[in-house]
Amino acid sequence: MKYYIIAGEASGDLHGSNLMKAIFKEDSSAEIRFWGGDLMQNTGGTLVKHYRELAFMGFIEVLFNLKTILNNIKFCKEDIQQFQPDVIIFIDYPGFNMRIAQWAKEKGIKTHYYISPQIWAWKENRIKAIKRDVDKMYVILPFEKNFYEDKHHYPVDFVGHPLIDAIQNQKPIEPATFRTENNLSEKPIIALLPGSRKQEITKMLSVMLSVVDDFPNYQFVIAGAPSQEFSFYENFITKKNIRFISNKTYDLLKIAHAALVTSGTATLETALFKVPEVVCYKGSWISYQIAKRIITLKYISLVNLIMDEEVVTELIQDNCNTKNIKKELTKILDSQYRQKLLAKYDILEQKLGGTGASEKTAQLIIAHLNA
């Protein structure tokens, strides 16, 4: 069968690659054409557009790039028509994907959504479009099933969180060798995960690195995004205890002692690697003011949302400053505090539903197509 997959961000590339592996395993004759990134490209199939061409963050940024976004939507529709897939699989990225889903449904193409848009956070009225345009929805967070089925009477499949598989499938590393190969010292590591888009990296690294001098016994290691070149990060590496590693975030988290993490999937990844973290987020002033008025969630990190309590500290917008980062980083370096936090991480992992999310999703997609 022919599958057309659309992922528009780094996390979607990761989950898309694992889903593709599972599809190829379940369907030996599968043809896959996709929008994604390097991980999906390395899995097989045909890459149409890389997510680095698609990632625009924030309300104002989207407005400034509206022409590019509309051209991408037009191109995507044309490409789908030429490929004639049996199904389109959407991975998160709702602003783009929901437009394609509406068009595809009108064309009679089957539409499956893997990793739900976060309509429980904002734009809950998208449920109308989802009910109309999405044939099957596969959710990865335990509370999403109740949200869809109990509140909105829309059946979904909870498949578990694919990050558990992605992390368990990692090859072990030898810490000493990894340090040597990546020019790291013996000092304990504070990992910096500032995001994947240039505008958020610039904003977040500036404030994260403002505390470097307060922790001379640690080395701060920037986790470079695969979509960005080293030259972009070079200006931030201004002191001896700042290091940089590109496209090895999981290996870095395996040996990190603590982390400063921009909100997003990375907050959950860090917790699953059992690394104490502080969540840091700053957006443009206008984007933040708009978001504050339409998002009603108590928390911004997936860790806290899933646990429904403040397990990790969230420093948002004006609270994300040098003074607060120093205070909270000091806290998670304390051994007693760390033990309590790691115990919460164990409960978090149990709530996520075990292994096999990619395989379950692939099997459900194929079963539905063969029905």
Secondary structure, 3 states (H helix, E strand, C coil): CEEEEEECCHHHHHHHHHHHHHHHHHCCCCEEEEEECHHHHHHCCEEEEEHHHCCCCCHHHHHHCHHHHHHHHHHHHHHHHHHCCCEEEEECCHHHHHHHHHHHHHCCCEEEEECCCCCCCCCCCHHHHHHHHCCEEEECCHHHHHHHHHHHCCCCEECCCHHHHHHHCCCCCCHHHHHHHCCCCCCCEEEEECCCCHHHHHHHHHHHHHHHHHCCCCEEEEEECCCCCHHHHHHHCCCCCEEEEECCHHHHHHHCCEEEEECCHHHHHHHHCCCCEEEEECCCHHHHHHHHHHCCCCCCCHHHHHHCCCCCEEEEHHHCCHHHHHHHHHHHCCHHHHHHHHHHHHHHHHHCCCCCHHHHHHHHHHHHHHC
